Amino acid sequence: MGIELKSDCKYSLLVATSMGVRLTPENGQPFHCSETFKIQVTSAESNVASVASFLGLPVKVLTAFVKGSPVARLIKDDLARRHMEVEGPEVEQADPWGYRHQFNLADSGTGSRGPRVQNDRAGEVGRTLNVKNFDLERIFGEEGVEVVHLSGLIAALSPDTGQFCLDIARAAKKHGTRISFDLNHRASFWAGREEELHAIFCEIAGLSDILIGNEEDFQLCLGITGPEAGGKDLAAKIEGFKGMIDRVKESYPNASVFATTLREVVNANCHRWGGIVSEDGNWHVVEPREIGVVDRIGGGDGFVGGLLYAILRGWAPEKWIPFGWASGAFVTTLLTDYAQPADEEQIWSIWEGDARVRR
């Protein structure tokens, strides 16, 4: 059946995010013993939107910037290169101890040594995101948005951003925009705020049309019981994941699409990658298949981005998960943590297992 989308919208996809930069050592080396690093602009939500923007759909990013910051300029130029329109306030740094953009310190791992990631988010300007800085009536009512994608990372970033995500979800619902919500649980964000965040997440989930999580997110964010997280042979747990999604459906009947990724780590450069999508009671499953990995970070965002792109294109539901799966697998072959597909065929060739040279 698919999802019925609004017509005559200026934007196919809108995301709310806090932008930052990632520092990655060269050649898969550990961070603590490296001297040369690659810097890239990053955020989970802009990563999701990159599939659609590189494949030609109009995308908008709502965020906040530090006024006069060279990092802010780097971020703006990078998002423009990704073909994304950006809107957001310029916040004064105030003093050397004031606002800044977050830093993500992350090596890629290699072989038997897994990646290590540390987020340095002190003074993060994205924590100030507030609906007062955006005209949601103009964005949703006049310009129009087909799908808005929200993430639990932003909803849990601060009390302001939690309210911001709620306000966006309510405005989207009012104007008939479809809502995608990736729960994206982070234990460090939830510490000491469990009751507050559970209430926010449950309301956003109740308004959402598309609910996405990994093997733990539905359990930790919404309190829905499911299979034990981690371990090997996730394929054997697929029926358990289906049961969990059925319980999510009962609690959140407004949603018609549910998705979860499946990942087994063989080593840092070899994963078994799969996924489950349920739409209107129909199951679409990719049992974990082996993929080569250059850098695993962003693979889950690529899956979500590919899934949303397929929905936005109005494809038949049975094509959603193959394109999402292949988009996630594509990202793990890149040094960036977001997809930069040349065209749809490049993604489909990954799904088909066709790595022959194209001339």
C-alpha positions, -999 to 999 in steps of 0.1 A, spaced: 0 0 0 28 24 8 24 58 26 3 86 11 23 118 10 13 154 7 16 169 -28 30 202 -40 56 204 -12 87 225 -15 107 199 5 107 162 3 125 157 35 133 179 65 156 171 94 163 188 127 199 184 139 229 197 158 258 198 135 294 191 144 327 177 131 343 143 133 381 137 136 392 104 123 428 91 123 443 80 90 446 44 80 423 29 106 447 38 134 437 43 171 430 79 180 454 81 210 485 72 190 478 92 158 491 125 146 472 130 113 434 132 112 407 137 87 380 162 96 345 158 83 311 175 90 287 152 106 254 146 124 232 115 124 202 134 110 221 151 81 236 117 74 201 103 69 191 131 46 222 127 24 208 98 5 178 119 -7 199 151 -13 225 134 -34 198 116 -54 181 148 -63 153 154 -38 149 188 -21 161 186 16 160 211 43 181 212 76 170 230 107 200 236 131 219 263 149 253 279 143 280 297 163 282 332 149 315 339 132 329 304 139 352 289 112 337 255 121 302 269 114 314 281 80 329 246 73 295 231 82 275 255 60 298 249 30 296 211 35 258 211 36 257 232 5 279 207 -12 254 180 -2 227 200 -20 208 208 13 190 240 22 198 252 58 179 274 82 189 283 117 199 311 141 234 325 146 243 322 183 270 344 198 299 324 212 299 349 242 334 341 254 361 314 249 341 292 273 308 298 254 291 279 226 307 257 200 299 229 176 304 194 189 335 172 182 332 135 175 365 117 182 363 84 163 387 59 149 375 33 124 391 2 139 406 -25 118 406 -63 118 403 -76 154 404 -41 169 370 -24 171 363 13 166 363 36 196 342 68 197 341 97 222 317 126 219 330 160 232 297 180 234 305 206 261 290 240 251 272 225 221 252 252 203 227 226 191 215 222 227 198 257 223 175 246 195 142 262 202 110 266 182 111 304 187 138 306 161 118 289 134 85 298 117 69 263 116 37 277 101 57 289 71 78 257 68 50 232 72 19 252 62 31 274 33 62 258 19 52 222 27 72 191 37 65 155 27 84 138 55 101 152 86 127 130 102 133 133 139 160 115 160 162 105 196 197 120 197 182 154 193 151 148 214 174 138 243 201 164 238 187 189 263 153 200 277 151 227 250 157 202 222 132 177 236 105 204 235 118 215 200 112 180 186 78 178 202 68 212 187 80 200 152 61 167 155 29 186 165 33 211 137 40 184 111 9 164 123 -13 195 121 -3 201 84 -4 165 72 34 160 70 44 124 76 67 119 106 97 95 108 112 89 143 145 71 148 146 64 185 184 63 187 188 57 224 220 69 241 224 59 277 246 89 286 219 113 274 192 95 294 211 93 327 190 110 354 163 120 329 146 87 323 110 97 333 112 130 314 125 115 282 103 85 282 73 109 282 87 129 253 96 99 233 62 82 238 44 114 226 66 117 195 62 80 188 24 84 191 24 110 164 48 92 141 40 74 109 74 56 107 91 42 138 127 30 135 151 15 161 179 -10 164 176 -41 185 176 -21 218 159 12 210 123 1 213 130 -16 246 150 12 262 131 42 249 95 30 249 96 1 273 86 -25 248 100 -60 255 121 -77 229 150 -101 222 182 -98 242 205 -73 225 238 -82 209 254 -116 204 257 -138 173 232 -154 150 207 -125 149 189 -144 121 177 -169 147 161 -140 166 141 -126 137 108 -140 150 116 -124 184 121 -90 166 88 -95 148 71 -101 181 86 -69 195 74 -49 165 39 -63 169 39 -51 205 51 -16 193 22 -16 168 -3 -23 196 10 6 216 15 31 187 -13 24 162 -9 57 144 24 43 128 21 21 97 58 15 91 83 -1 116 119 -9 109 149 -23 127 184 -31 116 203 -63 124 241 -64 127 265 -91 136 302 -80 139 326 -106 126 355 -81 128 359 -44 122 361 -49 85 335 -77 81 299 -75 93 267 -94 87 240 -69 79 203 -73 78 170 -56 86 133 -59 91 105 -37 79 68 -40 87 43 -19 67 5 -23 71 10 -58 86 33 -70 58 68 -82 67 99 -76 46 130 -92 59 167 -92 49 185 -119 69 221 -108 78 244 -109 48 281 -104 49 294 -70 39 329 -55 37 334 -25 61 359 4 57 342 24 85 310 12 102 299 46 116 269 59 97 257 26 83 225 27 103 218 63 92 223 51 56 197 24 61 172 50 73 181 74 45 176 47 19 143 36 34 130 72 35 142 78 -1 123 47 -13 91 59 5 95 94 -9 99 80 -44 66 62 -40 81 28 -47 63 -4 -38 70 -14 -2 89 -46 -12 116 -23 -26 120 -2 6 142 -26 26 165 -37 -2 173 0 -10 177 8 27 199 -22 33 221 -14 3 223 23 13 236 13 47 261 -11 32 272 16 8 280 40 36 303 14 53 325 15 23 331 52 26 354 74 47 325 98 53 298 86 76 271 96 52 261 83 17 272 101 -14 256 79 -41 263 88 -78 229 75 -87 203 49 -77 220 22 -98 251 24 -76 229 15 -46 210 -13 -64 242 -29 -76 252 -34 -39 219 -51 -32 224 -73 -62 260 -83 -52 274 -69 -84 308 -53 -77 320 -54 -113 337 -24 -128 314 1 -146 330 16 -177 
